[in-house]
């Protein structure tokens, strides 16, 4: 199983033990908002709280050094769902860093060219 797929499965299932193993001890998360850098313990806390529910998770590219993933994120606080693109770096078979970019999705969002 790929590193991204293992991460997604652990997140979906709330498997904190697996997440702890998948994230490198030096893990850094650079989210697209807030201008902060979060660490491994921050991501584990988000997973424990159920702060984000992912949908349509897919791995766009992955090799032994980097990965690119896309998903729709729904937030427990009721904020607007987002289409999220993630860039990940790997070290020692674990996720070393993750950086995201996102587009808010309004309730009436429609794909261009569809009715």
C-alpha positions as CSV (number, residue, x, y, z in Angstrom):
1,X,0.0,0.0,0.0
2,X,1.3,3.5,-0.8
3,X,2.2,5.9,2.0
4,X,-0.7,8.3,1.0
5,X,-3.2,5.4,0.8
6,X,-2.1,4.2,4.2
7,X,-2.4,7.8,5.6
8,X,-5.9,8.2,4.1
9,X,-7.1,4.9,5.4
10,X,-5.8,5.6,8.9
11,X,-7.4,9.1,8.9
12,X,-10.8,7.7,7.6
13,X,-10.8,5.0,10.3
14,X,-9.6,7.2,13.1
15,X,-6.6,4.9,13.6
16,X,-4.4,7.1,15.7
17,X,-1.8,4.3,16.2
18,X,-1.4,4.0,12.4
19,X,-1.2,7.7,11.9
20,X,1.5,7.9,14.6
21,X,3.5,5.4,12.6
22,X,2.9,7.0,9.2
23,X,4.0,10.5,10.2
24,X,7.7,11.1,10.7
25,X,8.7,12.4,14.1
26,X,10.0,15.6,12.4
27,X,6.7,16.0,10.5
28,X,5.6,19.5,9.5
29,X,2.2,20.6,8.2
30,X,2.0,23.9,6.3
31,X,-1.7,24.6,5.8
32,X,-3.1,27.0,3.2
33,X,-4.5,29.3,5.9
34,X,-3.3,30.8,9.1
35,X,0.4,31.2,8.3
36,X,1.4,28.6,10.9
37,X,3.4,25.4,10.8
38,X,1.9,22.4,12.7
39,X,3.7,19.3,13.9
40,X,2.9,15.6,14.3
41,X,1.0,16.1,17.6
42,X,-1.2,18.8,16.1
43,X,-2.3,16.5,13.2
44,X,-2.9,13.6,15.6
45,X,-5.1,15.9,17.8
46,X,-7.1,16.9,14.7
47,X,-7.6,13.3,13.8
48,X,-8.7,12.5,17.4
49,X,-11.2,15.4,17.4
50,X,-12.7,14.4,14.0
51,X,-12.1,17.9,12.8
52,X,-12.0,17.0,9.1
53,X,-14.0,14.4,7.2
54,X,-12.4,13.7,3.8
55,X,-14.3,12.7,0.7
56,X,-13.1,11.4,-2.8
57,X,-9.5,11.0,-1.6
58,X,-7.2,10.1,-4.5
59,X,-3.5,9.9,-5.0
60,X,-2.4,11.8,-8.1
61,X,1.3,11.0,-8.0
62,X,3.6,9.2,-5.6
63,X,7.1,7.9,-5.6
64,X,9.6,7.2,-2.8
65,X,10.4,11.0,-2.3
66,X,7.1,12.9,-2.9
67,X,3.4,12.6,-3.4
68,X,0.5,14.7,-4.6
69,X,-3.1,14.0,-3.4
70,X,-6.5,15.5,-3.8
71,X,-9.7,15.3,-1.7
72,X,-12.8,17.2,-0.6
73,X,-12.6,18.3,3.0
74,X,-15.7,18.8,5.2
75,X,-15.1,20.5,8.5
76,X,-16.7,19.7,11.9
77,X,-17.0,23.4,12.7
78,X,-19.4,23.9,9.7
79,X,-17.1,26.0,7.6
80,X,-17.3,25.8,3.8
81,X,-16.0,22.5,2.4
82,X,-12.9,22.8,0.3
83,X,-11.2,21.0,-2.6
84,X,-7.7,20.4,-1.2
85,X,-4.5,19.6,-3.1
86,X,-1.7,18.3,-0.9
87,X,2.0,18.0,-1.7
88,X,3.8,15.6,0.6
89,X,7.5,14.8,1.1
90,X,8.6,11.4,2.4
91,X,11.6,10.3,4.5
92,X,12.4,6.8,5.8
93,X,9.0,5.6,4.3
94,X,7.0,8.1,6.4
95,X,5.4,11.5,5.7
96,X,7.9,14.2,6.5
97,X,5.9,17.2,5.4
98,X,2.6,18.2,3.9
99,X,1.6,21.5,2.3
100,X,-1.9,22.2,1.1
101,X,-3.7,24.5,-1.3
102,X,-7.5,24.7,-1.3
103,X,-10.5,26.1,-3.0
104,X,-13.7,26.7,-1.0
105,X,-16.8,25.0,-2.5
106,X,-20.1,26.8,-2.2
107,X,-23.3,24.8,-1.8
108,X,-24.3,25.8,-5.3
109,X,-21.0,25.0,-6.9
110,X,-21.4,23.6,-10.4
111,X,-18.7,22.4,-12.8
112,X,-18.2,24.8,-15.7
113,X,-20.2,23.6,-18.7
114,X,-22.7,21.6,-16.8
115,X,-26.3,22.5,-16.0
